[in-house]
Structure formats: structure tokens, C-alpha cells
Amino acid sequence: MKKIVIIGGGPAGLTAAYELLKDGDCQVTVLEASNTLGGISRTVRHNGNRMDIGGHRFFSKDERIMKWWSDLMPVQGKPSFDDKVLGHEKAFEKSGSDPEREDNVMLLRDRVSRIYYKKAFFDYPVTMNMNTIKNMGLLTTARAGLSYLYSCVHTLPEDNLESFYINRFGKVLYSMFFEGYTEKLWGRHPREISAEWGAQRVKGLSITAIVKDMLTKLKGTKTNDNAETSLIEQFWYPKYGPGQLWELVGRRITEMGGSILYGREVTELVTDGEKIKAVKCGDEEFYADEVISSMPVKDLVKVMNAPDDIKRIAEGLPYRDFVTVGLLVNKLKLKNKTDKRTLGNIVPDCWIYVQDKGVKLGRIQIFNNWSPYMVADPVGTVWIGLEYFCAEGDEFWSMTEKECVAFAVKELRKMGVIGKNAVLDSHRERVRKAYPAYFDTYAEFDEVRKFLDSYENLWCVGRNGQHRYNNMDHSMMTAIKAAEAIKCGSVSKAAVWNVNTEKEYHEQRSDNRKNDKVISKTPVSVGAGALPVR
């Protein structure tokens, strides 16, 4: 029986364990450094309310992943609490679960995300409708159009992210919706970041694609199978947040005979020639025939006997850390001027992207709109998450929780989101290495990958395990590919590394897919290429 050690209990690590145990003859041990499962897809509980760390829409263009999720958590078949109160009509699954009676259920949620810029809401993606023209003003709208036309004629060499965006949107829209936010997110100006970042996150996006999508919607027609069309309008979401699903997967793993050990920080990979012999966590040693790692590459190389140059590259790999502040408020000052009905008539957004350069805040989550079951009182209170991007150890990261909450509240009041004495409760979470970045020594990453791949029984999976901005479904698929290779005795890592390298956007699906009533096709939008989307 093969002994398999999996480092990390996030989506990638847990998926690998589940796949290996469900139809394989092996002994699986998951080593998790923290005391919870789910990684950045975990759900935090605080005084009866739940926080999603970063926001996770459950959708994928890969039907295998969609089935993986729905096999574990059946899709909603009857109205949820807010559906009943508000009279929402949805294409419920005929044999689906009743969220009012059952907890193990994927809710079917409407996607609403907008950009908040200079105290005005812009559609996400930005579309050239009357709302946009009103918010921008005729002069700025005209300047944006002329700027885009100029960029079509005078194409810049794409040797950095700034030129990449300007070529696709023109300098005016770039300045409004990309420049400041990108710097806020990454702590670097776009001209300091490789265009490869845009190539991964904005696959196929341009003003032309957005206009084409808008015209398609107006005509009520569909484009051909290869076209990039509409944003997903609905997505799945576990009743109690993404952590609910990964906690369920953890239980299934133990039921199938797997072992999940918490508080196990890896301190050494013991090698024997071209193989990993064991994984050490302090004084504990776990012998392994195969090792699957989702720990950050930077940390993985530190616990290996690596050449100095590989250590140098790994040490220089950049990350962006993340702080989220949960605030329970009595009400929002933002007015719901949409035609979407909500509990308490709050704005309908799941996410609000904050583009204003005058505040540090990057994004606002409204948990009531993700799932009413995330909030103890979804009618009388609003539970929001404020997302900040920073570096571990910097001034913002090092604030006390009281200082951090006060800072966040001050910014919300400055933006006109909440009023005085609105806050009823608060909680802060800090997340290390949330976003692997594509600058500094990343240009030399292939050398690190070659070193890691030289160990035939070491498999690197997930976002941090590959230092690639994978979404949750991509991370899962890297784990599935690794499990498949292990089960068939392959030593090739190509299939694992090839996940999420295609040239279409990660939220796009083709017209020839089935069941598009739930998850439809997508191009990304103006502003999204620099935004953390999961």
C-alpha cells in the first residue's frame, strides 16, 4: 500500500486526498499547519456570523469540477430564506435540496458586482450605457473613446502590464479602472509588473469583446461557440460559505480511512537521491512513497537541500498578503437604485470593487447577498467584509485589531458607505501569501520548477504550490491530475503544470456546454484583470 503525504489542507490538498482515497489502495496523511481546513477558502465564524475569506464563487468551465461539487453538496431545489421573502424565481434543480430544511446544499445565487469610483456605481464590467455616461460625464466618455481609438492605431510594445492594458482599453480607462487599483493590490505600479500577469488574468479581453457582448445581449442572440460572451449571471455557493464544503471533504477523507493532522508545520523534506523519503514536522517524521505539496514554493524550497541559486530565486518570489475586516452594521448609507430586490433593500452586490485612490480599501463583500445564512440577522443587520492588500510586517499588517477596525470604519465613513455609530461588531483576519505575484525573481521561476520536478515523487499543486494565480477550480484540477498520475504510476508532471495555461478567460464557457442555465459563459471586464477573483 502506497504511503502518500499531502502538505496542506486547502482545496488542492483535500481534493488530492479525496481523489486518492475514493478509488485507490493507499494510505493518505494530510499535514495542515493551522487548526482549520480550507486554506484561503475557509469560512470564519464570529458571534453567529460567518466570513468568507476573499469571496469564492463556485463555478467552473470544467464539468468535472461542477459535478465534484454537486455530488458532495446537492444544488438548491427549493427557495432559500431570501428567495421566499422576496419572491425570487430561479431555475431550481428538480431533485435538489431545500435550504430551509437542509444544511448540505449549494445555493443558486445571482451575481452582482459593481465598481465604486468617486462615490458612484459603475457596472461590472463597465459598459457604455447611460449610467456609465452619466457617471463619467460626456467629456470623459468622449475622451475615453478617443483614447481607445488612439491605442488601436498606436500600439505600445507589451513589455509591462501598463502597456498591456493601454493597448486594450486606452489610456483614459486604464487610468480610471486599472492603474490605481493595480498599485493598491500589488504595491507596484503596473509598469513594474510583467505583461504576463495580464495575459493570464485578462485572456482575450478587450473593449471590442465588451462591445460585442453588449450588442449580443441587446439583440438577444448567441454568438458562435468560440466567442467570448456574457458574464456569468448566477453561481453556486454553499449555504454556510466555502469552508462548509471543505470541512465536509475533510470528514469524508477521515471516513475513507485518511488521516488529517493539524498544527503540523513542515520543517524538512528528507531526500534519497531523486526521491523524497520522508516529511518532517519538528520531531515527527512521516515516510512517503509520494508527496503532494500545496505549501508556498518559497517555503518549500527552504526545507529542501536546494542549490544556492534555487534558494535565491525561491526566496525572491513575491506574494501579496491580505487583511479582511468584518463589520456588522445596522445599515448602509448606499442606496439600492437597482431593480433587484434584497433583504432590507440593501445594495444587491456580492462584491463592490473600490477603485478610488484616496482610500486603501480594495473591495467590500456583503455577506447577506452571498447567503442569508451567513448572517445571524440578515434582515435587521448587514455583515460586510472589507478587503485590504498589504505585505506581512508592514504598517497596516502590524496594526492592532482595534487600530485596524478604526482605520476601516474611518475609510467607510469617508466614502459615504456607513454613518456614525453604525458598527455593532467587528472582527479581523490576516492571511499570509494570499496572492502569488509575477515580478521580482518570478522571471526565473522555471529553474525552480525544474528543480522541484527533478524529484520524481514530488507533486506541486494549488495556487501557492505552483506559485500561480489559480482559482479554486484550477487548484482542484492540479490535484486531480496529480492523483491520476500517481494512481497510474506516471512520473510526468506536465499535466499538473498545464492546468490554467489555456488562452481563454477563467470565467468563460463555450456555447456547446450543457446546463448553461446555471453557469453561463464569460469574458472578464474592465477593471477585472487586476482584481483578485476566485
C-alpha positions as CSV (number, residue, x, y, z in Angstrom):
1,M,0.0,0.0,0.0
2,K,1.4,3.4,-1.1
3,K,2.1,5.9,1.7
4,I,1.1,9.4,0.4
5,V,1.8,12.5,2.4
6,I,-0.1,15.7,1.4
7,I,1.2,19.0,2.6
8,G,-1.7,21.5,3.1
9,G,-5.4,21.2,3.9
10,G,-6.7,23.7,1.4
11,P,-8.7,22.9,-1.7
12,A,-5.8,21.3,-3.6
13,G,-4.6,19.2,-0.8
14,L,-8.0,18.0,0.2
15,T,-9.0,17.3,-3.4
16,A,-5.9,15.2,-3.8
17,A,-6.6,13.2,-0.7
18,Y,-10.3,12.6,-1.6
19,E,-9.4,11.5,-5.1
20,L,-6.7,9.1,-4.0
21,L,-8.9,7.5,-1.3
22,K,-12.2,7.2,-3.1
23,D,-10.9,4.6,-5.6
24,G,-7.3,4.0,-4.7
25,D,-5.4,1.5,-2.4
26,C,-3.2,3.9,-0.5
27,Q,-2.5,5.4,2.9
28,V,-3.1,9.1,2.9
29,T,-1.9,11.6,5.6
30,V,-2.7,15.3,5.3
31,L,-0.5,17.7,7.2
32,E,-2.1,21.0,7.9
33,A,-0.1,23.8,9.6
34,S,-3.2,25.6,11.0
35,N,-6.1,24.3,13.0
36,T,-8.7,24.6,10.2
37,L,-9.3,23.3,6.7
38,G,-9.9,25.2,3.5
39,G,-6.9,27.4,3.3
40,I,-8.0,30.8,1.9
41,S,-11.3,29.1,1.0
42,R,-12.1,28.7,4.7
43,T,-15.1,30.3,6.5
44,V,-14.5,32.1,9.7
45,R,-17.2,32.1,12.4
46,H,-17.7,35.1,14.7
47,N,-20.5,35.7,17.1
48,G,-23.1,33.9,15.0
49,N,-22.0,35.4,11.7
50,R,-19.7,33.9,9.1
51,M,-16.9,35.4,7.0
52,D,-15.7,34.1,3.6
53,I,-12.0,34.9,3.3
54,G,-11.9,36.7,-0.1
55,G,-15.1,35.6,-1.6
56,H,-15.5,32.3,-3.6
57,R,-17.9,31.8,-6.4
58,F,-18.4,28.1,-7.2
59,F,-18.4,27.9,-10.9
60,S,-16.1,26.3,-13.5
61,K,-16.0,25.8,-17.2
62,D,-14.9,22.2,-16.3
63,E,-18.0,20.0,-15.9
64,R,-15.9,17.5,-13.9
65,I,-15.4,20.1,-11.2
66,M,-19.0,21.2,-11.2
67,K,-20.1,17.5,-10.7
68,W,-17.4,17.1,-8.0
69,W,-19.0,19.9,-6.0
70,S,-22.6,18.9,-6.6
71,D,-22.0,15.3,-5.7
72,L,-20.9,16.4,-2.3
73,M,-23.4,19.2,-1.9
74,P,-26.6,19.0,-3.9
75,V,-27.7,22.1,-5.7
76,Q,-30.7,24.1,-4.3
77,G,-34.1,22.7,-5.3
78,K,-36.4,24.9,-3.3
79,P,-36.4,28.6,-2.3
80,S,-33.9,29.8,0.3
81,F,-35.0,32.3,3.0
82,D,-34.4,35.4,0.9
83,D,-35.9,33.7,-2.2
84,K,-39.1,33.2,-0.2
85,V,-39.3,36.6,1.3
86,L,-38.5,38.4,-1.9
87,G,-40.3,36.1,-4.4
88,H,-37.2,35.3,-6.4
89,E,-37.8,33.0,-9.3
90,K,-34.8,30.7,-10.2
91,A,-34.2,27.6,-12.2
92,F,-34.0,25.3,-9.2
93,E,-32.9,21.7,-9.5
94,K,-35.9,19.4,-9.7
95,S,-34.5,16.9,-7.2
96,G,-32.3,19.5,-5.3
97,S,-32.1,20.2,-1.6
98,D,-34.3,22.5,0.4
99,P,-32.0,25.1,2.1
100,E,-34.7,25.9,4.7
101,R,-34.7,22.3,5.9
102,E,-31.2,21.0,5.0
103,D,-27.7,22.4,5.6
104,N,-25.8,20.3,3.0
105,V,-26.8,22.4,0.0
106,M,-25.3,24.6,-2.8
107,L,-27.4,27.8,-3.1
108,L,-28.0,29.3,-6.5
109,R,-27.0,32.9,-6.3
110,D,-27.3,35.9,-8.6
111,R,-24.0,37.6,-9.4
112,V,-24.0,41.3,-8.9
113,S,-20.6,43.0,-8.7
114,R,-20.0,46.7,-9.3
115,I,-17.2,49.2,-9.2
116,Y,-17.4,52.1,-6.7
117,Y,-15.5,55.1,-8.1
118,K,-15.8,58.6,-6.9
119,K,-19.0,57.8,-4.9
120,A,-20.7,56.4,-8.0
121,F,-21.5,52.8,-9.0
122,F,-20.2,51.6,-12.4
123,D,-21.4,48.4,-14.0
124,Y,-19.0,45.4,-13.7
125,P,-17.9,45.1,-16.5
126,V,-18.0,48.8,-17.5
127,T,-20.4,49.1,-20.3
128,M,-21.2,52.2,-22.4
129,N,-24.7,52.7,-21.2
130,M,-26.5,55.8,-19.8
131,N,-25.4,55.0,-16.3
132,T,-21.7,55.0,-17.3
133,I,-22.0,58.1,-19.4
134,K,-23.8,59.9,-16.5
135,N,-21.2,58.9,-14.0
136,M,-18.3,59.7,-16.3
137,G,-19.8,62.8,-17.9
138,L,-19.9,63.4,-21.7
139,L,-16.4,64.9,-21.8
140,T,-14.7,62.0,-20.1
141,T,-16.7,59.5,-22.1
142,A,-15.6,61.1,-25.3
143,R,-12.0,61.2,-24.1
144,A,-12.2,57.5,-23.2
145,G,-13.5,56.7,-26.7
146,L,-10.8,58.7,-28.5
147,S,-8.2,57.3,-26.2
148,Y,-9.2,53.8,-27.1
149,L,-9.2,54.6,-30.8
150,Y,-5.7,56.1,-30.5
151,S,-4.5,52.9,-28.8
152,C,-5.7,50.9,-31.7
153,V,-3.6,52.9,-34.1
154,H,-0.5,53.4,-31.9
155,T,0.1,50.0,-30.2
156,L,2.7,50.0,-27.5
157,P,5.3,47.2,-27.1
158,E,3.9,45.0,-24.4
159,D,6.9,44.8,-22.1
160,N,4.9,45.6,-19.0
161,L,1.4,45.5,-17.6
162,E,0.7,49.2,-18.2
163,S,1.2,48.9,-21.9
164,F,-0.8,45.7,-22.0
165,Y,-3.8,47.4,-20.5
166,I,-3.5,50.6,-22.5
167,N,-3.4,48.6,-25.8
168,R,-6.7,47.0,-24.9
169,F,-8.6,49.9,-23.2
170,G,-6.9,53.2,-24.0
171,K,-5.1,55.4,-21.5
172,V,-8.2,57.1,-20.0
173,L,-10.0,53.9,-19.0
174,Y,-6.6,52.4,-17.9
175,S,-6.1,55.4,-15.6
176,M,-9.5,55.2,-14.1
177,F,-10.0,51.4,-13.6
178,F,-6.6,49.8,-13.7
179,E,-3.7,51.9,-12.7
180,G,-4.6,52.9,-9.2
181,Y,-6.2,49.6,-8.3
182,T,-3.4,47.5,-9.6
183,E,-0.9,49.5,-7.5
184,K,-3.2,49.2,-4.5
185,L,-3.4,45.5,-4.9
186,W,0.2,44.7,-5.7
187,G,2.1,47.6,-4.1
188,R,3.7,48.1,-7.5
189,H,2.9,50.4,-10.4
190,P,1.7,48.4,-13.5
191,R,4.8,49.4,-15.4
192,E,6.8,47.4,-12.9
193,I,4.8,44.3,-13.5
194,S,5.2,41.8,-16.3
195,A,2.6,41.7,-19.1
196,E,2.4,38.0,-18.4
197,W,0.1,38.9,-15.4
198,G,-2.4,40.5,-17.8
199,A,-2.1,37.6,-20.3
200,Q,-3.2,35.2,-17.5
201,R,-6.0,37.3,-15.9
202,V,-7.4,39.1,-19.0
203,K,-7.3,36.3,-21.5
204,G,-9.0,37.6,-24.6
205,L,-10.4,40.7,-23.1
206,S,-10.7,44.0,-24.9
207,I,-13.1,46.9,-25.5
208,T,-14.1,45.1,-28.7
209,A,-15.1,42.0,-26.7
210,I,-17.1,44.1,-24.2
211,V,-19.0,45.9,-27.0
212,K,-19.7,42.7,-28.8
213,D,-21.0,41.2,-25.7
214,M,-23.3,44.2,-25.1
215,L,-24.7,44.1,-28.6
216,T,-25.3,40.4,-28.3
217,K,-27.3,40.9,-25.2
218,L,-29.3,43.8,-26.8
219,K,-30.1,41.6,-29.8
220,G,-31.0,38.6,-27.6
221,T,-28.8,36.3,-29.8
222,K,-26.0,34.0,-29.2
223,T,-22.6,34.1,-30.7
224,N,-20.6,31.2,-32.1
225,D,-19.0,28.5,-29.9
226,N,-15.6,30.1,-29.7
227,A,-16.8,33.6,-28.9
228,E,-16.4,35.3,-25.5
229,T,-19.9,36.3,-24.4
230,S,-21.8,37.2,-21.3
231,L,-20.7,37.4,-17.7
232,I,-21.9,34.6,-15.6
233,E,-25.2,35.7,-14.1
234,Q,-25.5,33.0,-11.4
235,F,-23.2,30.9,-9.4
236,W,-23.3,28.2,-6.7
237,Y,-22.4,28.9,-3.1
238,P,-22.5,26.6,0.0
239,K,-25.2,27.6,2.5
240,Y,-22.7,28.4,5.2
241,G,-19.8,29.5,3.0
242,P,-16.9,27.7,1.2
243,G,-15.4,26.4,4.4
244,Q,-18.6,24.3,4.8
245,L,-17.7,22.3,1.7
246,W,-14.0,21.8,2.7
247,E,-15.0,20.7,6.2
248,L,-17.3,18.2,4.6
249,V,-14.5,16.9,2.4
250,G,-12.3,16.6,5.5
251,R,-14.9,14.4,7.2
252,R,-15.2,12.2,4.1
253,I,-11.5,11.8,4.0
254,T,-11.4,10.5,7.5
255,E,-14.4,8.3,6.9
256,M,-12.5,6.7,4.0
257,G,-9.5,6.0,6.2
258,G,-7.4,9.1,5.6
259,S,-5.6,11.0,8.4
260,I,-5.7,14.8,8.8
261,L,-3.2,16.1,11.3
262,Y,-3.4,19.8,12.4
263,G,-0.7,22.0,13.7
264,R,1.9,20.3,11.6
265,E,4.3,22.7,10.1
266,V,6.8,21.1,7.7
267,T,10.4,21.6,8.7
268,E,12.3,19.3,6.4
269,L,11.9,17.1,3.3
270,V,14.2,14.1,3.7
271,T,15.6,13.1,0.3
272,D,17.2,10.0,-1.0
273,G,18.7,10.6,-4.4
274,E,15.9,11.7,-6.8
275,K,13.1,10.9,-4.3
276,I,11.5,12.4,-1.2
277,K,11.9,9.8,1.5
278,A,10.0,11.5,4.3
279,V,8.4,14.7,5.5
280,K,9.4,16.0,8.9
281,C,7.3,18.2,11.2
282,G,9.6,19.0,14.1
283,D,10.4,15.7,15.8
284,E,7.7,13.8,13.8
285,E,8.7,12.0,10.6
286,F,6.2,10.8,8.0
287,Y,7.6,8.3,5.5
288,A,6.2,8.7,2.0
289,D,6.2,6.9,-1.4
290,E,4.6,10.1,-2.9
291,V,4.5,13.7,-1.6
292,I,1.9,16.2,-2.8
293,S,2.7,19.8,-1.8
294,S,0.5,22.8,-1.8
295,M,2.7,24.8,0.6
296,P,4.2,28.0,-0.8
297,V,7.1,27.3,-3.1
298,K,9.1,29.9,-1.2
299,D,8.7,27.9,2.0
300,L,9.0,24.5,0.3
301,V,12.5,25.2,-1.1
302,K,13.6,26.4,2.4
303,V,13.0,22.9,3.8
304,M,14.8,21.1,1.0
305,N,18.5,20.6,0.2
306,A,18.5,23.0,-2.7
307,P,21.4,24.7,-4.6
308,D,22.1,28.3,-3.6
309,D,20.8,29.7,-6.9
310,I,17.4,27.9,-6.5
311,K,17.2,29.2,-2.9
312,R,17.9,32.7,-4.1
313,I,15.1,32.5,-6.7
314,A,12.6,31.0,-4.3
315,E,13.4,33.5,-1.6
316,G,12.7,36.3,-4.1
317,L,9.3,35.1,-5.2
318,P,6.8,37.8,-4.3
319,Y,3.4,37.5,-2.6
320,R,0.7,39.9,-1.6
321,D,-0.8,39.4,1.9
322,F,-4.3,40.1,2.8
323,V,-6.3,41.5,5.7
324,T,-10.1,41.3,5.9
325,V,-12.1,43.3,8.4
326,G,-15.6,42.1,9.2
327,L,-18.1,44.7,10.3
328,L,-21.6,44.1,11.5
329,V,-23.6,47.3,10.8
330,N,-27.1,48.4,11.4
331,K,-27.5,49.8,7.9
332,L,-25.6,51.0,4.9
333,K,-25.9,54.6,3.5
334,L,-25.6,53.2,0.0
335,K,-29.0,53.3,-1.7
336,N,-30.3,50.4,-3.8
337,K,-31.2,52.1,-7.0
338,T,-31.3,48.8,-9.0
339,D,-34.3,46.7,-9.9
340,K,-33.0,43.9,-7.8
341,R,-34.9,43.3,-4.5
342,T,-32.9,42.5,-1.4
343,L,-33.5,41.8,2.3
344,G,-33.6,45.2,4.0
345,N,-33.4,46.8,0.5
346,I,-29.6,46.9,0.7
347,V,-27.5,47.2,-2.4
348,P,-27.5,43.8,-4.2
349,D,-23.8,43.4,-4.7
350,C,-21.8,40.4,-3.6
351,W,-18.6,42.4,-4.2
352,I,-18.0,46.1,-4.5
353,Y,-14.7,47.0,-6.1
354,V,-13.2,50.2,-4.7
355,Q,-11.2,52.0,-7.4
356,D,-10.8,55.3,-5.5
357,K,-7.1,56.1,-5.0
358,G,-8.0,58.1,-1.9
359,V,-8.6,55.0,0.3
360,K,-6.6,51.9,0.9
361,L,-9.7,49.6,0.9
362,G,-9.7,47.4,-2.2
363,R,-13.0,45.6,-2.1
364,I,-16.2,45.2,0.0
365,Q,-18.1,42.0,0.5
366,I,-21.7,42.0,1.5
367,F,-22.2,38.6,3.1
368,N,-26.0,38.9,3.2
369,N,-26.0,38.7,-0.6
370,W,-23.7,35.7,-0.7
371,S,-26.0,33.7,1.5
372,P,-28.6,34.9,4.1
373,Y,-27.5,32.0,6.3
374,M,-24.0,33.7,6.7
375,V,-25.7,36.3,8.9
376,A,-27.4,35.8,12.2
377,D,-30.0,38.5,11.4
378,P,-29.9,39.1,7.6
379,V,-33.0,41.4,7.8
380,G,-32.0,43.7,10.6
381,T,-28.2,43.9,10.1
382,V,-25.7,44.0,7.3
383,W,-22.5,41.9,7.7
384,I,-19.7,43.2,5.4
385,G,-16.1,42.2,4.8
386,L,-13.5,44.9,3.9
387,E,-10.5,43.6,2.0
388,Y,-7.1,45.2,2.2
389,F,-3.9,44.2,0.4
390,C,-0.6,44.6,2.2
391,A,2.7,43.0,3.0
392,E,3.3,40.9,6.1
393,G,5.0,43.0,8.6
394,D,4.2,46.4,7.1
395,E,2.4,49.2,8.9
396,F,-1.1,48.1,8.0
397,W,-0.5,44.4,8.8
398,S,1.1,45.3,12.1
399,M,-1.8,47.3,13.4
400,T,-3.6,46.0,16.4
401,E,-7.1,44.7,15.7
402,K,-8.6,47.8,17.4
403,E,-6.5,50.2,15.2
404,C,-7.3,48.2,12.1
405,V,-11.0,48.3,12.7
406,A,-10.9,52.0,13.4
407,F,-9.0,52.7,10.2
408,A,-11.5,50.7,8.2
409,V,-14.5,52.4,9.8
410,K,-13.0,55.8,9.0
411,E,-12.5,54.9,5.4
412,L,-16.1,53.7,5.0
413,R,-17.4,56.9,6.5
414,K,-15.2,58.9,4.2
415,M,-16.6,57.0,1.2
416,G,-20.2,57.5,2.4
417,V,-20.8,53.8,2.9
418,I,-21.8,53.9,6.6
419,G,-22.8,56.6,9.0
420,K,-21.8,57.5,12.6
421,N,-22.4,54.8,15.2
422,A,-23.4,52.2,12.5
423,V,-20.9,49.5,13.7
424,L,-22.3,46.8,16.0
425,D,-19.5,44.3,16.0
426,S,-16.2,43.6,14.3
427,H,-13.5,41.0,13.6
428,R,-10.2,41.0,11.8
429,E,-8.5,38.1,9.9
430,R,-4.9,38.2,8.4
431,V,-3.9,35.9,5.6
432,R,-0.3,35.3,4.6
433,K,0.7,34.7,1.0
434,A,-2.8,35.1,-0.4
435,Y,-1.7,36.2,-3.9
436,P,1.4,34.8,-5.6
437,A,2.8,37.6,-7.8
438,Y,4.6,37.7,-11.2
439,F,7.5,40.0,-10.6
440,D,10.9,40.1,-8.9
441,T,12.6,36.6,-9.3
442,Y,9.4,35.1,-10.9
443,A,11.1,35.6,-14.3
444,E,13.4,32.8,-13.2
445,F,10.7,30.5,-11.8
446,D,11.2,27.8,-14.5
447,E,14.5,27.0,-12.8
448,V,12.8,26.3,-9.5
449,R,10.2,24.2,-11.3
450,K,12.9,22.1,-12.9
451,F,14.5,21.6,-9.5
452,L,11.2,20.5,-7.9
453,D,10.3,18.3,-10.8
454,S,13.7,16.5,-10.5
455,Y,12.2,14.7,-7.6
456,E,10.0,12.1,-9.3
457,N,7.7,11.6,-6.3
458,L,7.1,15.3,-5.5
459,W,4.0,16.9,-6.9
460,C,3.3,20.6,-6.6
461,V,-0.4,21.6,-6.7
462,G,-2.6,24.5,-6.0
463,R,-2.2,28.3,-6.0
464,N,0.8,28.5,-3.7
465,G,2.2,25.1,-4.6
466,Q,2.7,26.3,-8.2
467,H,3.1,30.0,-7.5
468,R,0.4,30.6,-10.0
469,Y,-2.8,32.7,-9.6
470,N,-5.1,29.7,-9.8
471,N,-8.7,29.9,-8.9
472,M,-10.2,27.3,-6.7
473,D,-11.3,25.0,-9.6
474,H,-7.8,25.3,-11.1
475,S,-6.2,24.3,-7.8
476,M,-8.6,21.4,-7.6
477,M,-7.7,20.2,-11.1
478,T,-4.0,20.3,-10.4
479,A,-4.7,18.0,-7.5
480,I,-6.9,15.7,-9.6
481,K,-4.2,15.5,-12.3
482,A,-1.5,14.6,-9.7
483,A,-3.8,11.9,-8.1
484,E,-4.4,10.4,-11.6
485,A,-0.6,10.3,-12.3
486,I,0.1,8.7,-9.0
487,K,-2.6,6.1,-9.5
488,C,-1.3,5.1,-12.9
489,G,2.3,5.1,-11.9
490,S,3.4,8.1,-14.1
491,V,6.2,10.4,-13.1
492,S,5.4,13.1,-15.7
493,K,4.4,16.4,-14.1
494,A,3.3,18.0,-17.4
495,A,-0.5,17.6,-16.9
496,V,-0.3,19.1,-13.4
497,W,1.6,22.2,-14.5
498,N,-0.5,22.6,-17.7
499,V,-3.7,23.4,-15.7
500,N,-4.8,27.1,-16.2
501,T,-2.5,27.8,-19.1
502,E,-5.1,28.0,-21.8
503,K,-5.7,31.3,-23.5
504,E,-9.3,31.8,-22.6
505,Y,-10.6,33.6,-19.6
506,H,-11.2,31.6,-16.5
507,E,-14.9,32.5,-16.2
508,Q,-15.6,31.7,-19.9
509,R,-17.6,28.7,-21.0
510,S,-18.4,27.6,-24.5
511,D,-21.9,27.6,-26.1
512,N,-21.8,23.9,-26.6
513,R,-21.7,23.2,-22.9
514,K,-24.9,21.9,-21.3
515,N,-26.8,23.3,-18.3
516,D,-25.8,26.9,-19.1
517,K,-29.0,28.0,-17.2
518,V,-26.9,27.8,-14.1
519,I,-23.4,28.9,-15.1
520,S,-23.0,30.7,-18.4
521,K,-20.1,31.9,-20.5
522,T,-17.9,34.8,-19.5
523,P,-15.3,37.3,-20.6
524,V,-13.7,39.3,-17.8
525,S,-14.4,43.0,-17.6
526,V,-12.8,46.4,-17.4
527,G,-11.1,46.5,-14.1
528,A,-11.1,42.7,-13.5
529,G,-7.7,41.9,-14.9
530,A,-6.1,43.4,-11.9
531,L,-8.6,42.2,-9.4
532,P,-8.3,39.1,-7.3
533,V,-11.1,36.9,-8.5
534,R,-11.7,33.4,-7.1
